[in-house]
Amino acid sequence: MEEANCHELVFSCYKKLLCLCLKVQKLLDTEQEPDAATLQKSYKKASEELPSMDEVLAIVGKSSTEFFFTFPEFAKVFIAPFQLVLHSELLWPMPPALSY
């Protein structure tokens, strides 16, 4: 796996999973919540939409670990509270006005 195409591979797998979910939703298309057995049968019918094993192994393999966040890194960047220090906060209290 190369850094230049790793995002394309991840997007491809993600898109296939989304298409699978949409296909199952269309197969069921009911007003009420389906039970687990019905969902399992529907996912088995639509299993050709799943990403291939080669695509998944390329993402989770050891060669790709340097291109993706670990979960703690992901949580720190996207989930943890955002810490922002404004430039004006660093200048408080305001310096006295210049007088010439």
Secondary structure as GFF3:
##gff-version 3
##sequence-region A 1 100
A	DSSP	alpha_helix	6	28	.	.	.	ID=ss1
A	DSSP	alpha_helix	36	45	.	.	.	ID=ss2
A	DSSP	three_ten_helix	47	49	.	.	.	ID=ss3
A	DSSP	alpha_helix	53	60	.	.	.	ID=ss4
A	DSSP	three_ten_helix	62	67	.	.	.	ID=ss5
A	DSSP	alpha_helix	71	74	.	.	.	ID=ss6
A	DSSP	pi_helix	75	79	.	.	.	ID=ss7
A	DSSP	alpha_helix	87	90	.	.	.	ID=ss8
###
